[in-house]
Amino acid sequence: MFNRLCIIGVGLIGGSIARAARSCGLAASIVGYGREQERQNLETAKRLGVIDEYFLDIELALEGTDAVVVAVPVGAVESVFALLKPYWSNACVYSDVGSTKSNVIAAAERVFGRVPGNLVPAHPIAGAENSGVEAALPDLFLRRRLIITPLDHTEPAALNKIQIFWERIGSLVSVMSAEHHDAVLAATSHLPHLLAFALVDMLGRQDEQCEIFKYAAGGFRDFTRIASSDPTMWRDICTANKDQLIPLLHQLKTELDKIEQLLADNDGRRLFETFSYAKNARQRFLDQLEN
């Protein structure tokens, strides 16, 4: 499908894209780009066969490339666009994997003046607790959602290439606006991560005096699993999507206040109704996953 695929940011996601592309035969050659401080990670990626070669010089990395995937934290996307700008090619298709899309589009507008037509913003809804190229998997995106957020002037050929690429590695592709994407992901991904980080932060400080974690059961482990995620990445995501997150946090505070009042009033009936509604709503979610 591609002659040479360049991955900028060969970590869990970038490395998994490379592994998936290789296993599906979607690129004749796969190269990685990174900064000098990322040399060891790139050496590991080459040793593991995730990439064929790596470069610390962006011009060399882009030579002969017909597809580029930017797989860096959302806070670093703008600097990567600035790095790419002098070598931008109309013969190449570009995409990203950022967990927020409006800020990626805004970053492109600041760097290029207008989002290039051959830049197709995308977001694979997949991940793992571990980070780094050693955690990369060829089937990380299999039967997982992939959202593309094109603009009105996105080139149809570029959009088609990116959509076909993700479909061929097994993703379930949806197309929507960047604004809709950010609203949906704020509720279903970004807010849950905030809650997990906040809860573990609170209990972790108490644990220093009370040994709380010593007695924590499986429910605590399951609920807080995502607090093991990369703090830098999630700081950038939450900051980038704060306009969607802050209203959700206000709604959550209202819900917690309601439950606090039900407890204070010993209102077991309404507490049961609240829990029952939540249980049924989650079952609807599980049913949708199976269909």
N, C-alpha and C positions, 0 to 999 in steps of 0.2 A: 504493500500500500504506500509506504514511504521509502525513499532511498536512504535517507539519514535522519534519524530522530534525535533531537538534542533535548536532554532533560536538565533544566536549571534548578538545582536543589535535589540531590539524589539521597533523600531520606526514606521514611516509611512509604509515603505516597508516591513520590517520584520514582523510588526504586521499584515499587510494586507495579507502576505503569510500565517501566522498562521490562520487568519480568513478564508481565502479561503480554506486552507487545511482542517479545521474543517468542514466547510459547505459542502465540497465535500466528506467528510469521508475518507481522504487520510492518516490520522495518528491516531492511537489509543490514543496516548498521545503527547502533545506538551509542551515543556519546553523552558524557556528563560534563557539566561546567560548575565550577565553584571557586571560591576565593582561596588564597594561600592557606588560611587557617582551617580550610576544609579538606586539605590534601589527604590527610590520613583516612577520612571517610571515603573519599573518592578512590584511594588505593584499595580500600576494602571492597568497594563496589566493583572494581575491575577484577580483583582476585576472586570474588564470588561469582563472576560472570554476569553480573547485573548489567554492566555496560561493557562495551568493547574497548573504549578509550576515554580518557578524561583530559580536560584542558583547564588551565588557569587563565588563559587568554581568551576573551570572549570572541575575538575575531576568528581565531583558529577553530573554536568550538562551532561557530556558525558556518564555516566554509563547507559548501556543498549540501547544507541542511535544507530540507523541504518541510520540516515540521519541528516546532519548538513548543515544549510544555514548561511553563513557569510553575515550579512546585516549591515555592518558598513561603514562609509565614506571610500573612496578609500585610503586616506592617513593613515588609521589605519589598513588596511588589513594585512600588513606584521607583525605587532605586534600580531595580532590574529593568524596568521599561526604559529608564534613562540610559542604562548600559547598552540596551539593544538598539536604541534609536539611530545611531550613526550607521548601523549595518542592516537596518530593516529592509526586507526584500518582499516585493510583490509576488515573487514566485514561491513564497513560503507561507504556511498557515501557522498561526500562533494561538495558543490557548493557555489557560491557567487552571488551578485546582482550588482556588481560595474559597474558604467557608463563608465569606461574605462577598457580595457581588457589586453593590452600589459603590463601595469604596474602590474596588478594582477599576471600575469604569471611570470614576472620578480621577483616579491616579493616571490613567491613560490619557484623559482629556488634558490634565495639567502638563504632561510630558509632550504629547503630540499635537495638542491644540484641538484634536478631534479623535475619537476612537478609530483607529485604522479599520478598514472594512474586512481585513483578513485576520483580525484578532477576535476570537470567539470565546467569551468568558464561559467557564464551566465549573461545576462542583460535584465531585464524586462523594456521595454520602456513605463513606466507609472509613474505617480507621481501626486502631488497636491500642491497647494500653502501652505497649512498648513503642519506642521511636527509633529512628536510625535505619540505615540501609540493611543492617543485619536482620531486621524484623520484616523486611519486604517479602511479600507473598505474590505468586503469580495469579492466585484466585481471589485476591482481596476484594475485587470489584464484581465478582460473579454473582448475578442476581441481586445486585445492590443498585439503588437509585443513583442516577446521574442526571443532574439538572444543567441545562444549557440556557444561558440568558442573553440571547442575541439582541442587537439594537436594530432599529428600522433600516439602517444602511449597511448592516453586516452582509458581506458577499455571500450569496447563496451557495457558491461552490465551496467556500471555506466552511460554512456551516455544515454542509453535507458531509465533507471529509471528517470533521470532528465527530459528527453524529455516528457515522459509519464506524469510525475507529472505536468508539466506546461500545457500540453494539456488538462489534466483533470480539471484544474481550469479555462480553457477557453482561454488560450493564443494562439496566432498564432505564432508557433515556426519556426524560421529560423536557419540554421547552416552556419557559415562562419568563416574565419580566424580572429584572433584578430586584425591584421593590417587593414583588410578591415572594420571591425566593428569600429575601432577608427577613420578611415578616414570619414566614413559615419556619425557617430555621431558628429564628430567635426563640420561638415557643417550644420547638421540639428538640433542639440540641443545645443552643447557647444558654438558655435559662436553666435546664437541668445540670449543666456543668457548673454554672454559678452556684446553684444550691449545694451541689456536692462539695465544691471547694469551701463554701461558707460553713457548712456543717462540720467538716473535718477540721477546719481552722478553729472553730469554736470549741469542739470537743478535744482537739489536740492540746489546746492550752489548758483545759481542765485535766486532761490525762496526766499532765506533768505533776499534778498534786494528788489525783484521785485514782490513778491506774484504771481509767475507764476502758481503754482498749483491751486490757487483759481479759475483760469479761464480755467483750463484744461478740455477738453471734453472727451467723451467716447472713442475716438480713442486713446488718450494718455493712458487711463486706460487699454484698450485691449492690446496695444503694449507693455506696461511696466509691465503687470501682473506677468511675470516670474521673475521680479526683487524682488518679495516678497519671493523668494526661499531662502533656508538656505545658508547664506554666507560661513559658514565653509565648507559645502559639496561642494559648487561650486568653492571655492578656491582650494580645493583638486583636483577636476575634471579637472579644467583648467590647473593647474600645471602639473598634470599627463599626460595630452594630449597636452602639449605645442608644441611638434614637429609637430603635425597636425594643430594646431590652428594658429601658427605664419604665415605660408604661406597663410592661408585664410585671415588673417588680412591684409597682404600685398595686396592681390587681392582686398579686400574691399576698402582699401585706394585708389587704382587705380580707382575703380568704382566711388568713391566719388569725386575724382579729375576730372573725366570726367564730372560728373553732374555739378560740380562747374563751369567748363569751359563753358558748355552749357548755364548755367544761365548767366554767364558774357557776352557771345556772343549773348544773346537773341535768341538762336536757339530753338524756340518752336517746330519745326518739329522733330528734333532728340530727344528732351525731351519727346515729345508725343510717339515716337517710343520706347524709353526706357521704359516708363511707360506701354505702351500697351504690350510689350513683357513680362514684369513682371506680368501683370494681367493675360495674357494667360497661362504663366508658372504655376502660382498659381492655375488656374482653372484645369490644367492637374493634379496637385497634389490632388485637391479635388475629381476629377473624379476617381482617383486611390483608394482613401479611400472608395468610394461608391461601388467599384467592388470587 
